[in-house]
Amino acid sequence: MKHNYTKSFFILFTLLIGNQMYGQETNMNKSKFKQLHEELPTPNVYRTASGAPGHAYWQQQADYVMQITLNDDKQQIHGEETITYTNNSPDALSYVWIQLDQNMRAQNSYRSQIQKSKITERTSVARLRYLTNDFDGGFKIEYVKNAENNDLHHVINHTMMRVDLPKILAHGEKIDLKIKWWYNINERAKLGGRSGMEYFEEDKNYLYTIAQFYPRMAVYDDVEGWQNKQFLGRGEFAVPFGDYDVSITVPSDHVVASTGLLHNEKEVLSSEQLQRLDKAKTAKKPIMIVTEKEARSTESKHAKDTKTWTFKAKNVRDFGFASSRKFIWDAIGVAFGDRTVMAMSFYPKEGNPLWEKYSTKAVAHTIRTYSKYTFDYPYPVAQSIHSNRIGMEYPMICFNGGRPEKDGTYSERTKYGMIGVIIHEVGHNFFPMIVNSDERQWTWMDEGLNTFLQYLTEQEWEHDYPSRNGPAYTIVDYMKGDKQYIAPIMTNSESVFSLHSNAYGKTAASLNILRETIMGRELFDFAFKQYSQRWKFKHPTPADFFRTMEDASAVDLDWFFRGWYYTNDHVDIAITNVASYELGSGNPDTENAYDKKKAEAEAQYITDIRNKDMHRQSDDDKALLDFYNSYDPYKTTDAQRKKYKNTKFDDEEKAYLNKNYFYTQIDFKNIGGLVMPIILEFTYTDGSKEVKRIPAEFWLKSLGEASKVFVTQKAIASVVLDPFLETADTDTNNNYWPPRIQQSRFQLYKQNYRPQRNPMQN
């Protein structure tokens, strides 16, 4: 019988374990720790499993020679360009795709067709004008020719133009494409836009911030083939690298700022301006190249003749420029080894005193700080241009908002908003202008990485800088919102409801969590620098970033990227129970007394209390009573004493038992679904504190609930989960033991009360 029982138990045990393993295997298919093998492309000779470019990596090149004319009377751009396109791919190309981004503003644009709209009871004139779309925008293409001036067949599909080549373009071959065009410049205050013009009624002048002003090559690569997704306004740009030679003709009293180096400075600058510019290279503080007094004098005149400024740029992915007779111009040199990079700002008097005080210093601070975390800034200039709209970036130049009141005062929000946007837009020189990700597809790869570095740079600007993004707690409100309106980070920009929170804020917070909590600063900084240096002047993908961060750190991050980038889960880990244990003495007299006291302390059931004095049948019939009616389970027996006496512990066991450890079991529940490390702060009964950090792998083989016993030398009085707000936990009410009442306040106010937003005016 014993043999059969044992055999039956073994079979039952095997079946139970088998079922458990099957269930576990099924759950592992849904596991938070499942590797990203299915989500990431297969490594190949172009992109390796380590996240580095492969030995056969290639990319195309597009070089431009352009003649641009800015018509200040009609607010138009006229241009002619020759694009020299080099096919470095192993593929033979029969056609090429060219981006026509200005066509987004055409009256029957694809964007306007798909735009949702409605009329409300209160609708502004600006809104009605937007609905009417009476602006004659978009490129007017006059011709597309080859080097022999023969017309090339081309088809315009909204913001994309296909040019059919007269013969196959084989590997290593080049072709010249000649294009002539013009377009009307949009007024940014009325029509919006990443570039355009601002009109100043007071002095009848324009300030132009010009970009996407020329037909430019689309990217052809090993991942997408041609990246020819339509430009709908949100998803920015995928652009190949090349060299630019651009001549810009403007009114003779305009000052021009541009991507690249000015190559005819002696023709367009005065001798005094040249001397000031030379002095700025070694100055300790920004030097005025064009003073406010000089700019005020110039803006009162309107020259009718023209002047041509020539700029050249090597190995850039795009080109932008700004032009106005209103510009004040200051500059300072920033040393990088034996090179000097010129940090410069161009702004109208309307930007002062803020811009003169902060802009160029913020530019210099940004390229120094970003270089520390990535690579030395490689370009010869970095420029910040004042505009009436929030920022936009291009190689070596960016357009930034932040304007004080007319009386020269400004709010704290305006000040830090301006400094922050300058840091952000100048920082874009690194991502994506150099580490050239596909913005049309993956907004987070440039905006998120850049916002993360913006946060580090802001914190190095001054103590207690009020950063809007970066720390984990800044993304909590977004992550605990309605999941119907929250997409994973790995979502195309046109499909995201809240692009800033998703691509900027959440990505920046996730990287800060990686740096501070998951990897640590040393491992993170090394891996991030490896990614930056591997992919500078190349075209990385999300897989290249994910793989490099793991490869350079030896930290498994698939679970992190899966949760944070591929799902819309949020962090909400709760302490569900805390139980304190102490080691029993083994002495039956002591233990029985302890158990009796514990039993007496337990709450009594209400019926038992009310029935206490009830007359029972056994009161009348004593024959109903037996041994168990007089048995005292808490009375020590001789057998118990004998067993205790015969228990032997060796010296090592006795030494351990004499340490009098405290044992505390804490039960956790993952409510939000996003696995994260568990950070606990213990406060002991003597008032001292200790922090315990448990890696995220604690949740391995867990379906959302797990327990852990902590052995301490002092009794625990209280526990706080995520005490430093470093995991973006969306509900801190369940992070305390004993539970805490969350303190808050409300205030009464009158409806006509308006807080003072600009204390400087007082």
VENWODA-V66657 format. One record per residue. N is the residue number from 1. RES is the residue in three letters. PHI is phi in whole degrees, 0 to 359 (none if undefined). Layout:
# VENWODA-V66657
((N	RES	PHI) (N	RES	PHI))
This chain:
# VENWODA-V66657
((1	MET	none) (2	LYS	298) (3	HIS	296) (4	ASN	296) (5	TYR	297) (6	THR	298) (7	LYS	296) (8	SER	297) (9	PHE	297) (10	PHE	296) (11	ILE	296) (12	LEU	299) (13	PHE	298) (14	THR	297) (15	LEU	296) (16	LEU	297) (17	ILE	296) (18	GLY	299) (19	ASN	297) (20	GLN	295) (21	MET	294) (22	TYR	297) (23	GLY	297) (24	GLN	294) (25	GLU	295) (26	THR	298) (27	ASN	294) (28	MET	294) (29	ASN	294) (30	LYS	255) (31	SER	296) (32	LYS	293) (33	PHE	256) (34	LYS	296) (35	GLN	293) (36	LEU	273) (37	HIS	301) (38	GLU	284) (39	GLU	277) (40	LEU	263) (41	PRO	292) (42	THR	293) (43	PRO	301) (44	ASN	207) (45	VAL	288) (46	TYR	267) (47	ARG	221) (48	THR	272) (49	ALA	292) (50	SER	279) (51	GLY	95) (52	ALA	264) (53	PRO	301) (54	GLY	281) (55	HIS	292) (56	ALA	252) (57	TYR	303) (58	TRP	217) (59	GLN	205) (60	GLN	281) (61	GLN	227) (62	ALA	228) (63	ASP	256) (64	TYR	233) (65	VAL	239) (66	MET	229) (67	GLN	241) (68	ILE	243) (69	THR	238) (70	LEU	262) (71	ASN	269) (72	ASP	284) (73	ASP	279) (74	LYS	256) (75	GLN	53) (76	GLN	228) (77	ILE	249) (78	HIS	242) (79	GLY	211) (80	GLU	227) (81	GLU	218) (82	THR	240) (83	ILE	260) (84	THR	258) (85	TYR	255) (86	THR	253) (87	ASN	269) (88	ASN	270) (89	SER	282) (90	PRO	282) (91	ASP	263) (92	ALA	268) (93	LEU	250) (94	SER	257) (95	TYR	208) (96	VAL	230) (97	TRP	247) (98	ILE	236) (99	GLN	276) (100	LEU	239) (101	ASP	297) (102	GLN	298) (103	ASN	293) (104	MET	300) (105	ARG	265) (106	ALA	296) (107	GLN	295) (108	ASN	245) (109	SER	293) (110	TYR	300) (111	ARG	297) (112	SER	293) (113	GLN	292) (114	ILE	266) (115	GLN	292) (116	LYS	280) (117	SER	202) (118	LYS	203) (119	ILE	260) (120	THR	245) (121	GLU	294) (122	ARG	240) (123	THR	234) (124	SER	280) (125	VAL	298) (126	ALA	300) (127	ARG	294) (128	LEU	297) (129	ARG	294) (130	TYR	296) (131	LEU	293) (132	THR	290) (133	ASN	53) (134	ASP	269) (135	PHE	279) (136	ASP	275) (137	GLY	263) (138	GLY	97) (139	PHE	292) (140	LYS	253) (141	ILE	280) (142	GLU	270) (143	TYR	197) (144	VAL	228) (145	LYS	230) (146	ASN	262) (147	ALA	298) (148	GLU	270) (149	ASN	65) (150	ASN	272) (151	ASP	296) (152	LEU	253) (153	HIS	293) (154	HIS	216) (155	VAL	233) (156	ILE	263) (157	ASN	245) (158	HIS	56) (159	THR	266) (160	MET	231) (161	MET	232) (162	ARG	267) (163	VAL	248) (164	ASP	277) (165	LEU	276) (166	PRO	294) (167	LYS	210) (168	ILE	300) (169	LEU	264) (170	ALA	277) (171	HIS	306) (172	GLY	86) (173	GLU	269) (174	LYS	237) (175	ILE	218) (176	ASP	259) (177	LEU	241) (178	LYS	252) (179	ILE	226) (180	LYS	237) (181	TRP	202) (182	TRP	205) (183	TYR	200) (184	ASN	275) (185	ILE	277) (186	ASN	283) (187	GLU	271) (188	ARG	295) (189	ALA	295) (190	LYS	263) (191	LEU	249) (192	GLY	72) (193	GLY	124) (194	ARG	282) (195	SER	217) (196	GLY	148) (197	MET	223) (198	GLU	234) (199	TYR	258) (200	PHE	253) (201	GLU	298) (202	GLU	300) (203	ASP	241) (204	LYS	56) (205	ASN	235) (206	TYR	243) (207	LEU	239) (208	TYR	255) (209	THR	239) (210	ILE	245) (211	ALA	204) (212	GLN	49) (213	PHE	264) (214	TYR	221) (215	PRO	298) (216	ARG	226) (217	MET	297) (218	ALA	278) (219	VAL	277) (220	TYR	241) (221	ASP	216) (222	ASP	282) (223	VAL	261) (224	GLU	253) (225	GLY	71) (226	TRP	280) (227	GLN	273) (228	ASN	238) (229	LYS	296) (230	GLN	298) (231	PHE	275) (232	LEU	254) (233	GLY	115) (234	ARG	268) (235	GLY	297) (236	GLU	282) (237	PHE	231) (238	ALA	244) (239	VAL	223) (240	PRO	281) (241	PHE	280) (242	GLY	183) (243	ASP	255) (244	TYR	237) (245	ASP	230) (246	VAL	234) (247	SER	254) (248	ILE	239) (249	THR	262) (250	VAL	222) (251	PRO	306) (252	SER	295) (253	ASP	265) (254	HIS	280) (255	VAL	252) (256	VAL	245) (257	ALA	245) (258	SER	204) (259	THR	305) (260	GLY	94) (261	LEU	261) (262	LEU	289) (263	HIS	252) (264	ASN	232) (265	GLU	301) (266	LYS	290) (267	GLU	273) (268	VAL	246) (269	LEU	249) (270	SER	283) (271	SER	298) (272	GLU	292) (273	GLN	296) (274	LEU	296) (275	GLN	294) (276	ARG	297) (277	LEU	296) (278	ASP	293) (279	LYS	296) (280	ALA	295) (281	LYS	300) (282	THR	242) (283	ALA	287) (284	LYS	272) (285	LYS	217) (286	PRO	305) (287	ILE	253) (288	MET	284) (289	ILE	271) (290	VAL	234) (291	THR	281) (292	GLU	295) (293	LYS	298) (294	GLU	293) (295	ALA	294) (296	ARG	297) (297	SER	293) (298	THR	292) (299	GLU	292) (300	SER	276) (301	LYS	245) (302	HIS	227) (303	ALA	293) (304	LYS	258) (305	ASP	276) (306	THR	235) (307	LYS	215) (308	THR	248) (309	TRP	256) (310	THR	245) (311	PHE	238) (312	LYS	231) (313	ALA	222) (314	LYS	256) (315	ASN	55) (316	VAL	242) (317	ARG	260) (318	ASP	194) (319	PHE	208) (320	GLY	217) (321	PHE	208) (322	ALA	224) (323	SER	210) (324	SER	189) (325	ARG	275) (326	LYS	271) (327	PHE	290) (328	ILE	271) (329	TRP	222) (330	ASP	228) (331	ALA	204) (332	ILE	209) (333	GLY	274) (334	VAL	239) (335	ALA	279) (336	PHE	230) (337	GLY	65) (338	ASP	268) (339	ARG	257) (340	THR	237) (341	VAL	263) (342	MET	270) (343	ALA	268) (344	MET	219) (345	SER	225) (346	PHE	230) (347	TYR	202) (348	PRO	279) (349	LYS	300) (350	GLU	296) (351	GLY	274) (352	ASN	274) (353	PRO	272) (354	LEU	299) (355	TRP	290) (356	GLU	297) (357	LYS	283) (358	TYR	240) (359	SER	301) (360	THR	294) (361	LYS	296) (362	ALA	292) (363	VAL	299) (364	ALA	297) (365	HIS	298) (366	THR	293) (367	ILE	291) (368	ARG	293) (369	THR	290) (370	TYR	300) (371	SER	299) (372	LYS	299) (373	TYR	265) (374	THR	228) (375	PHE	200) (376	ASP	300) (377	TYR	305) (378	PRO	268) (379	TYR	272) (380	PRO	280) (381	VAL	221) (382	ALA	218) (383	GLN	230) (384	SER	242) (385	ILE	246) (386	HIS	282) (387	SER	219) (388	ASN	268) (389	ARG	236) (390	ILE	292) (391	GLY	292) (392	MET	208) (393	GLU	238) (394	TYR	211) (395	PRO	302) (396	MET	69) (397	ILE	211) (398	CYS	211) (399	PHE	248) (400	ASN	228) (401	GLY	271) (402	GLY	115) (403	ARG	240) (404	PRO	288) (405	GLU	291) (406	LYS	297) (407	ASP	275) (408	GLY	91) (409	THR	275) (410	TYR	204) (411	SER	277) (412	GLU	298) (413	ARG	297) (414	THR	296) (415	LYS	300) (416	TYR	286) (417	GLY	297) (418	MET	292) (419	ILE	299) (420	GLY	297) (421	VAL	289) (422	ILE	295) (423	ILE	302) (424	HIS	298) (425	GLU	287) (426	VAL	295) (427	GLY	299) (428	HIS	297) (429	ASN	304) (430	PHE	276) (431	PHE	230) (432	PRO	247) (433	MET	292) (434	ILE	247) (435	VAL	278) (436	ASN	268) (437	SER	284) (438	ASP	273) (439	GLU	291) (440	ARG	296) (441	GLN	260) (442	TRP	235) (443	THR	301) (444	TRP	297) (445	MET	292) (446	ASP	253) (447	GLU	291) (448	GLY	290) (449	LEU	297) (450	ASN	291) (451	THR	295) (452	PHE	299) (453	LEU	291) (454	GLN	302) (455	TYR	299) (456	LEU	300) (457	THR	289) (458	GLU	299) (459	GLN	292) (460	GLU	271) (461	TRP	280) (462	GLU	200) (463	HIS	296) (464	ASP	59) (465	TYR	297) (466	PRO	279) (467	SER	294) (468	ARG	274) (469	ASN	229) (470	GLY	125) (471	PRO	299) (472	ALA	303) (473	TYR	292) (474	THR	286) (475	ILE	255) (476	VAL	299) (477	ASP	301) (478	TYR	292) (479	MET	289) (480	LYS	266) (481	GLY	282) (482	ASP	293) (483	LYS	298) (484	GLN	298) (485	TYR	247) (486	ILE	238) (487	ALA	260) (488	PRO	300) (489	ILE	303) (490	MET	282) (491	THR	229) (492	ASN	301) (493	SER	302) (494	GLU	289) (495	SER	258) (496	VAL	263) (497	PHE	288) (498	SER	246) (499	LEU	296) (500	HIS	295) (501	SER	297) (502	ASN	285) (503	ALA	275) (504	TYR	273) (505	GLY	293) (506	LYS	293) (507	THR	297) (508	ALA	299) (509	ALA	296) (510	SER	297) (511	LEU	291) (512	ASN	293) (513	ILE	295) (514	LEU	302) (515	ARG	288) (516	GLU	270) (517	THR	243) (518	ILE	274) (519	MET	261) (520	GLY	90) (521	ARG	297) (522	GLU	296) (523	LEU	293) (524	PHE	297) (525	ASP	300) (526	PHE	295) (527	ALA	294) (528	PHE	295) (529	LYS	293) (530	GLN	299) (531	TYR	300) (532	SER	298) (533	GLN	282) (534	ARG	297) (535	TRP	248) (536	LYS	292) (537	PHE	63) (538	LYS	225) (539	HIS	246) (540	PRO	279) (541	THR	243) (542	PRO	305) (543	ALA	299) (544	ASP	296) (545	PHE	291) (546	PHE	303) (547	ARG	292) (548	THR	295) (549	MET	298) (550	GLU	285) (551	ASP	299) (552	ALA	271) (553	SER	236) (554	ALA	61) (555	VAL	245) (556	ASP	290) (557	LEU	244) (558	ASP	303) (559	TRP	299) (560	PHE	290) (561	PHE	294) (562	ARG	299) (563	GLY	290) (564	TRP	280) (565	TYR	252) (566	TYR	251) (567	THR	229) (568	ASN	249) (569	ASP	299) (570	HIS	231) (571	VAL	267) (572	ASP	207) (573	ILE	255) (574	ALA	243) (575	ILE	273) (576	THR	265) (577	ASN	197) (578	VAL	229) (579	ALA	235) (580	SER	258) (581	TYR	234) (582	GLU	230) (583	LEU	290) (584	GLY	293) (585	SER	283) (586	GLY	88) (587	ASN	287) (588	PRO	298) (589	ASP	297) (590	THR	292) (591	GLU	290) (592	ASN	295) (593	ALA	295) (594	TYR	296) (595	ASP	295) (596	LYS	293) (597	LYS	297) (598	LYS	294) (599	ALA	295) (600	GLU	293) (601	ALA	278) (602	GLU	291) (603	ALA	295) (604	GLN	263) (605	TYR	290) (606	ILE	300) (607	THR	293) (608	ASP	298) (609	ILE	296) (610	ARG	287) (611	ASN	266) (612	LYS	304) (613	ASP	261) (614	MET	292) (615	HIS	283) (616	ARG	252) (617	GLN	298) (618	SER	292) (619	ASP	294) (620	ASP	264) (621	ASP	240) (622	LYS	293) (623	ALA	294) (624	LEU	287) (625	LEU	270) (626	ASP	219) (627	PHE	306) (628	TYR	287) (629	ASN	284) (630	SER	245) (631	TYR	289) (632	ASP	250) (633	PRO	294) (634	TYR	262) (635	LYS	272) (636	THR	287) (637	THR	258) (638	ASP	297) (639	ALA	297) (640	GLN	295) (641	ARG	296) (642	LYS	296) (643	LYS	297) (644	TYR	297) (645	LYS	295) (646	ASN	275) (647	THR	286) (648	LYS	241) (649	PHE	245) (650	ASP	283) (651	ASP	296) (652	GLU	294) (653	GLU	295) (654	LYS	297) (655	ALA	298) (656	TYR	294) (657	LEU	297) (658	ASN	286) (659	LYS	282) (660	ASN	55) (661	TYR	293) (662	PHE	253) (663	TYR	243) (664	THR	233) (665	GLN	261) (666	ILE	245) (667	ASP	260) (668	PHE	240) (669	LYS	225) (670	ASN	268) (671	ILE	276) (672	GLY	282) (673	GLY	97) (674	LEU	273) (675	VAL	284) (676	MET	212) (677	PRO	301) (678	ILE	252) (679	ILE	249) (680	LEU	237) (681	GLU	246) (682	PHE	268) (683	THR	249) (684	TYR	272) (685	THR	296) (686	ASP	270) (687	GLY	93) (688	SER	286) (689	LYS	230) (690	GLU	210) (691	VAL	253) (692	LYS	245) (693	ARG	240) (694	ILE	245) (695	PRO	300) (696	ALA	298) (697	GLU	298) (698	PHE	307) (699	TRP	274) (700	LEU	305) (701	LYS	58) (702	SER	247) (703	LEU	258) (704	GLY	115) (705	GLU	228) (706	ALA	203) (707	SER	231) (708	LYS	214) (709	VAL	262) (710	PHE	251) (711	VAL	256) (712	THR	233) (713	GLN	267) (714	LYS	227) (715	ALA	286) (716	ILE	273) (717	ALA	265) (718	SER	204) (719	VAL	226) (720	VAL	237) (721	LEU	267) (722	ASP	54) (723	PRO	292) (724	PHE	253) (725	LEU	54) (726	GLU	254) (727	THR	244) (728	ALA	64) (729	ASP	294) (730	THR	276) (731	ASP	222) (732	THR	273) (733	ASN	296) (734	ASN	260) (735	ASN	257) (736	TYR	234) (737	TRP	222) (738	PRO	297) (739	PRO	304) (740	ARG	246) (741	ILE	278) (742	GLN	285) (743	GLN	275) (744	SER	205) (745	ARG	222) (746	PHE	230) (747	GLN	233) (748	LEU	270) (749	TYR	211) (750	LYS	267) (751	GLN	296) (752	ASN	273) (753	TYR	283) (754	ARG	231) (755	PRO	294) (756	GLN	285) (757	ARG	269) (758	ASN	230) (759	PRO	300) (760	MET	299) (761	GLN	287) (762	ASN	279))
